[in-house]
Amino acid sequence: MRLIPYPARLASLTGLCVGFITLAAVAQSALPTASSADRALAREIFKELIEINTTDTPQGSVTAGSEAMQKRFLDAGFPADDVHLLGPDERKKNLVVRLRATGTPTEKPVLFLCHMDVVQALRSDWSTDPFQFVEKDGYYYGRGTQDMKNSDAALVATFLRLHKEGYKPKRDLILALTADEEGGKFNGAAWLVREHRDLVDAAYVINPDSGGVEMDHGRPVVADVEATEKVYADYQVTATNPGGHSSLPRPDNAIYELTAALNRLAAYTFPFEMNEVTRTYFKNLAGQETGKTAEDIRAILATPRDLDAAARLSAEPSFNANFRTTCTATRLKAGHANNALPQTAEANVNCRIFPGNSLEEIRQQLIGVFGDAKLSVKFVSDAGEVSDTAPERKAIAPPAPIPAVFQPLTRITHAIWPGIPITPVMENGATDSIYFALAGIPSYGYTAIALERDDVRAHGKDERLPVDSYWKSLDFFYSFARALGGE
């Protein structure tokens, strides 16, 4: 897909947001729910996936998870020709499963895209074993319960249930379980698009790695559907020094220089920005909030906008991430001996870049924030390659809404959470949707997972998912898959 310059992107977003507002009026209808047997299988699959370590570490293997799901599909009677286990690395194999239409379909397939890898988790940091599936106090605990083995398991269970029921869609449905979305050299989505386009070619992609239902103390507030996303970038920041004996300390210690620069970054706030997606999100949210929060949201939507209100709202991390580019230090490495001054101190700074800014523009901004010509600031690619400059790549233009996607999405969401607004949202992280967008395949981010705003633990300690939220997502994906495949 051709990258669209930022001003042109804004025009395309206006139509997108109008489409969301119109489609939010779809009538509510009854929803079939999973049987006790269906729930038991879905829980078993979820447990199995959580307990397979799929981190990008020597102990992890996406292939192990893919093979476990491959066995389930083959044991259920899926033709071997429709269950593909493949990848460029023995530990990073992807699984692509196809539920075939009756006869010759007249429309291209629908692809559900789910990554299988998870971020590393240390047992010493958690109150439970991160690679053990634990149910307690109404929650499932384990690495991947939020990001995103919940949707992996729900969609595997959905495909198995549809097959068991003899459901024949009018178009093929495809499920791809992929490697290295969280990092690593063998990103499965990119590899499949590049090397096996025929297996994943689709009319559009549903990616449950973003979106969802925001809860506020048990009250569903809004259902977010990803319309655009930030751009992910890592930068290597390095301070060097001749070093010397630790008994002769120096003020230009490489660690001191690096930490001083990182402290300047911690105190820095990138400029406030808005686009049509974030504006529509906050416009819809204003009607759901109360008190000072609602007042401040209306103030940032006014002309001229109230930047004091923006500063107050920015105290909430999820709001802050919607207003600007964010950059934070995530890793440190320094020194070579306990009794020697460090000759090198290095940090990784991870940025989530607001649409309209390129990776190189942000690298230059970081140089200005650090204000130290002795530091080097280099770009680090997803594969770990370090370069002096960053690409000029910017966010991809969001696709226009397709009624065949958003009408059932709205209807089914309202059957579970009646009346909540369904709004476009900017994904504050980044997903594998970008690889399909670059290939010209529209991608929409939505997972029917409801989480409290203050309990988002993806990538963090004691990651957990409300049990009830998992069952609701299971019911959502079953009805949604049937609707997209054609009843």
C-alpha positions, 0 to 999 in steps of 0.5 A: 500500500502506498503511504499517504501523506498526513494531510491526505490521511485526515480527509480519509479519516473523516469518512471513516468516523462518520461510518462508525457513528452511522453503524452504531445504530444497528438494532440489538438482537439475541445472541447464542451462547456457548454450551457447558461442553463448548466452554469446557473445551475453550477453557482447556485450550486457553490453559494449554496455550498459557502453559506453553512458553512462547517467548522469544527466549531459548526456553520459548517456542511458538512452534510448540504452541502451533503444533499443539493447536495443529493436533487439535484441528487434525484430531477434529477432522480438518483436512491436512491440506487445510492445516499448514504448519510453516515458518522460517525457523524451527522455533517460530512456526506459524499455523494457518487453518482454513474453514472452507466454503461450500462450492466455489465461493464468490468472495475472498476469504476473511482472515482472523490474525492472532499472534502466539508469542508473548513477552517474557515474564520472570517467576520472581516478579509474579505472585503466581507462575506466569506459565501456569494457568491459574484461576482465582477470585474470578480471574484467569492468571498467566502470561498471555491472558490479556495479550493475546492467548485469550483470543487465540484460544477463543478463535481456535475453539470457535473454528472447532465448534463451527466444524463440529456443527457442520457449518459451511460458510459462503466464503472461506474463513482463515485463522492464522496463529503467528510468531514474533509479533512481540519482537524477534527476527521471524515475524510470522505475519510479515513472512506469511504475506511475503512468502505464502500470500496464497495462504493468507490472502483475504478480503480483509483482516480481523485482528483481535490484538487491539480494540475492546470494551473499556470498563469503569468500575464494572460499567461498560463505557465504550467499545473501541475498534482500531481505526489507526495505530501508532508506529513502534520504534526502538532507539539505542542511546549510548554514552562512552568514556575512556573509563579508568580506575573506580578510585578516581571518579569523574563527573563525565562517568558514562552512566551519569551522562546516560541517566541524566539524559534519560531523566530529561526524557522522563521530564519531557512531554511530547507535543499534544496532537489530535487527528480525526480518529482520536477526536471522534473517540473523545467526542463519543467518550464525553457523553459517557464520562461525568464530572471534571473528566467530562468537562475536560474532554469537552475543553480539549475538543473546543476551539481553541483547545484548553491545554490545561485540561489536556494536562489534567487528562494526561495524568491518566496514562491511557488518555496521555497515550492518545494525545501524543508520541510517547517514549520511555527507557525500557532497558539499561546496560553499563560497565564492565567491572565493579572496580572500573569506571564504565566505558560504555552505558547503553539504554533502549528507548521505546517509542510509540509514535503518533500518526504523522511523525516519522521514525527519523523525525522522532530520533531527531527529537530525542537528540534534541531532548537529550541535549548532549552531543556526546551521546549517540542515538541510533535506530534499532530494527525489529530484527535487532539491526542498529543503524545511524538513521531511522526510516521515514516511515509513518503510520498507514492510512486507515481503511474505510469501514466495511458495512459487512464487518461493522454491522454484525460487529455492532449488533453482536457487541450490543447484544452483550453490552447493550447501548454502549457507543462503538467508536474508532480508536487509535491503537497506542501500541502497534500490531501485525495489521501493518503488514497486511495494510502494506499489502493492500488488505484492510485490517480492523482491530477488535477483540471482544474483551472487556477490561477495567481501565486501571487493570490493563496488565499486558506485558506486566506483572500478574497479567490476568483476565476476568473469567466472565470476559473470556466467556463473552469473547467466546460468544462474540467470536462464534456469532461474528465468525458466522456472520462474516462467513455468511449464515 
